[in-house]
Amino acid sequence: MGKDSDWYQSKKRRLNNQLQTILEEVPYFAKNYILSEITRLELKTLIAYAYEIEHFLNFINENQKKYMEKEDAYHLKTMELSVIAGVTKKDAETYVQYLYDTSGPAMIKRSMSILNNWFKYMTLKGLVPSNPFSILKKPRFQIEDNVNHLSPEEIQEMFRSVINSTAKSPHQEAYLKKTKLRDYTILLLILNTGIRVSECQGLDINDIDTKDNKISIVRKGGKSATVYINQKVSNVLQEYLQDRKNMLTKFPDEKAVFLSIRRTRMTVRAIEKLVAKLAQVSLQSKKVTPTILRNTYGVELYKKTNNKELVGTMLDCVSTSARYIKTEHYITKREAAQAVFISEKAQDIKNEKK
């Protein structure tokens, strides 16, 4: 699995189409900057840059229209460079205040960084006289010391919401029969490996090696990586793959491990909704995402190993590993798979099926 996999190539095509759609909507001077970053940034990050610039341009455009006799005097794609060259520090502050009213701290910091980089580029190219974002006071937000994660009790409740789920109708019974083991496997896999939801969604059948207890995934940027799994996860995956062999698929060559009820690869959004639904049933007062499941793995791994570098390596986010934190000692990735064991204490789902 990697950049040559069908799933990754399909994802890359979708992202390229998404980027092209945005580029067709923005003026040439924004398009030139976005394309100048294409070799430096990952495609998904580049799209985020493009969306932010488009968002800012729309904001400026709407403000400009207030002073024009014709409401349609400016179309975004044909916006003149002079409009952006005339953006002042006050305009930038107005936009940041708008972000404060509509976005969270992380979004504000990201937006200001993107726009600062864009105006810096245009200043260096002589397209605008100055960079209004470079002289703005940087916002200060309190960084949370604690990672949002699940407690052992909350983990058990989520597992029980899968294992003890019951049907209210024959139709729902048929649905649960098809999805119960799938849902349990997804929950167990993310909690015991910390893989991203996109990495889980992208798994193909031949990426699972239950003999050597490992899976192959595609990390950010299309990097191939091996993630080792504990025996419990390996056993459940093996059982699920046996069921998967008997599943009808919409396309004869479908390789996805996790299928939707429509018999195609589950989407990232579908997995997110699945996790949210399980949490809603079991933890009514808490919103849970796949990222929180991933955080839970990171917290548990740090508790067992006291190795922040290992946590960063296993989660593929070394720069943020300090959040999980402190002392150091060497441990291999295969040993790390055995260090964390997050499972249900209730009856095994295999017995539940009987």
N, C-alpha and C positions, 0 to 999 in steps of 0.2 A: 504494500500500500504506500502511496506517496503521490508525487505530482503527476505520475502517469496513470493513476487509477481512474476508472470511469467516473466515480463519484466526484473526485477532485476536479477533473476536467469539466464535468457538468457544472459544478459549483463555480468554477472560474469563468465559464461562458456566461452564466447568469450575472455574475458580478461585473463582467465586462459590458454586458448589455445595460446594466443599471448605470454604470459610469457613463456610457455613451448617451444615455437618455438625459442625464444631468448636463453633460457638456453641450448638448443641443439647445439647452435652455439658457445658458449664461453667456454674457458678452465675451468677445475675443480675448480681452486682457485677463479675464478670470480663467478662461480655458487654457491660455498659454501657461499660466502659473501651475495649474493642476497637472498639465501634461509634463511640465518640467520636473515634477516630483515623482513621476511614474517609476523611475528606476530606484528611488530611495525608499519609497513607502510601500507597504503591503497594499494589495488592491482594496481590501476592506477599509483600511485606514485612509487611503486616498479618497474613497467614496465619502467617508465621514468629513474629510476636508472639503470636498466639493459641496456637500450638503450645507455645511456651515457657511461657506462663502455665498452660496445661493440664498441662504436664509438672511444673511446680512444685506445682500444686494436688494432683496425684496423689501427689507425694512427701510433702507435708504430710499428706494424707489417710491414707496408709499408716502414717506415724508416729503419727498420732492413734489409729488402730485398735489400736495396741499397748497403749493404756491404756483401751480400751473393753471392756466385758463382751461385747458382741455385735460380731462381726467386721464385719457389714454395717451398723453404726450410722450410717455416713456414706456416702451416694452422692454422687458428685462434683457432679452437677447441683443437689442439694438441700443442699449444704454451707452451713452458716450463716456469716454474716459474722463472728461472734464468733471462729470458728476462725482466720481470717486476721488479725483484730484482735489476736489473742494471739500472733502470730508475733514472736519476739524476735531480738535480734542473734545469739544462739547458734544459733537455728533457721536463720537465714540463713547463718551460717558452716558449719553442718552440710551445708546444701544445696550450698554452693560447694565444700566438700571432696568431696562426691559427684560434682560436675562434674569436679573434678581427676582423679578416679579413672576417669571414663567418657568424657571429652571432651578435645578439643584446645584450645590457647590461644585461638584465634579464637572458638570456641563459648562458652568461659567468659566472655570479655569481652562477647560479644553478649548472653548470658543475663543477666549482671549488669546490663547497661545497660537491657534490657527490663524487668526486675523493679524496678529503681530507678525507672524512669519510671512504672510502674504504681502502686507504693506512694506515689510523690510525688503522683500524681493522687488516690489515695484519701485521702491525708492532707489535701490541699487541700479535698476534698469533705467532710471530717469523718467519713469512714467508718472510719478506723483512727487510733489515737492517735499513731503515729510511723512513720517509714520506716526499717526495720532495715538496708536495703541502702545507705542514704546514709552510714552511719557505718562501713561495712566498709572495710578497707584494700584499695585497688585493686590487683589482681594486676599484676605487672611481668613482661612477657615480652620476650625479646630479639627484635628485629625483624631479619629476614634482609635483608642488603644485596643479595643476588643473587636475581634472579627465576629461578624454575625454568623452563628453556627447553631446546630441543634444539640440539645442536652441528650444524655443517654435515654432519659425517659421519653423525650420527644421522638427520638429515633424509633423506640419500641412502638409508640403509638402509630407512627407512619407505616411500619411493617404490618401491624395488626390491621390497619385500614385496607391493606391489600389482601392479606391472608383471610380475614374474616368477612370480606365483602360478600353480600348476598343479593340475589336478584329479586325483583318485585314482579317480574313478568317472564313468560317463556322467551320473549325476544331478548330481554336483558340477560337471561340465563345463557343464551347462546353467545351473546356478546362477551360476557365474563369468562366463559369457557375458552374463548379465543385470546383474551387479553390478560388474564390473571397472572399467568406465569411470565408473560412478557413484561408486565408492569413491575412485578417483583424483581425480575432480572435487571431491569434498568436501574431501579432504586439501589439494589445491592451492588451493582457494578460501579456506579458513580461514587457511592459512599466508601467503597473499598479501594478505589484507585485515584479519585480526585480528577478524573478526566473531564474536559469541558463538554458541554451539551452538544456542541458541533462535532466533537471527536466521537462521542457516543453515537450520534445520528449517522455519521459517515462510515461506521463499521460495516465491512463486508464479511460474508461467511468465512472466506479463506483468511481473514485476519485473526481468527480465533484459533489458538493452539492449546487445547486442553491437556495434551500430553506433556508439554513443557511449561504449562501454566503461564501463558503470556498472550498478550494481544498486540497487534500492530495498529497504530493510529496515525492520523495526519495531524501534526501540530500546526500552529499558526505559520503562514508562509509556505505551506506545503511540505514541511519537514517530516520525514518519516521517523517514527519513534517506536520503541518497544516498551510496553508497560507490563510488568509482572503482576500476577494475581495470586491470591491465596487459594488454598484447596477448596474452601467452601464456594467461592465465586466460580472456580473452575468446574466444580461439580454441577452447579446450577446452570452455568452456560452450556455444559454438555447436555443436560436434560432439555434445556430450551431448544438447542440446535436439533435435537431429535424431533421435537414437535415442529420446528421450522421446516424440516424436510418434507413434511406432509401438508404444508400450507400451500394453497393455490395462490398464485401471484398474477397480477394484471399483465405483466410482461414475462415471457418465458425465461429471459436471461436475467431476471432481477436477482441481484447479489446481496441486497441489504439484509443485515441481521434482524433489525427491528422493523416490522411492517405495520402500517396503519390498517384500520378496518377496511380501507379501500384496496388493500393488498398491494400497496406501493410503499416505498421507503418512508418512514415517519419523517416529518419535518422537525426542525428545531422548535418551532412554535408548538407543535403537537406534544413534544416531550415536556416543554415548559408548562403547558396546560395540564398534562398528566400529573406532574409533581405538585402543581398548585391545587389540583382537585384532591389528591391524596391528603395534602395538608389541611385542606378545608374540612374534610371529613373527620380527621383525627385531631387537628390543632386549630380549632375554629378561630382563635384569636391571633394566629401568627401567619404571616405571608411567607411562603417558602418557595424558593427558586432552585434550579439546578446549581447555581453558584453557591447557595447556602449549603447544599449537600457537599459540594467541592470544598468549601471552607471547613466543613465538619471533618472531612478527611485530613486536611492540613493541620487542624488543631490536634486531632488524635495522633497523627504521626509525630508532631513535635513533642507531645506528652510522652510518647514511647521512646523517642530517640534523642531528644534535646539537641537536635541538629538542624539549625535554620537553613544551612546551605542545601541539605538533603530535601527539606520541605520545598524550597524554591525550585530545585531540580525536578522533583516529582510532579510539581504543579506547573512546571514550565513558566515560572514567573520569578526568576532569581532576584530581580530588583525589588520585589515586594516581600521577599521571604522574611525580612526582619519583623514583619507584623506577627509572625508566629512563634518565636524568638529564642534565644540566647546562646548557650554554649555549643561546643563543637566536638564531634568525634566521627570517625569514618564508618560508613556502612554502605553496602552495595544496594543497588536498586532491587535485586532479587530478595535480599534480606529485608528491605523496606516493605515489600509485599506481605511478608509474614509478620511485620511489626504491628500492623493495623488489622484488626478483625472486627468489623461492624456488621452485626447480623441481628436477627430476631431471637428473642429468648422463648418465644412461643413455639408451638409445634411447627416442624418444618413444612414448607408448602408442598413438598413432595407427598407427605402423608395426608395433607389437607385434600389433595386431589383424589385420594382413594375413597 
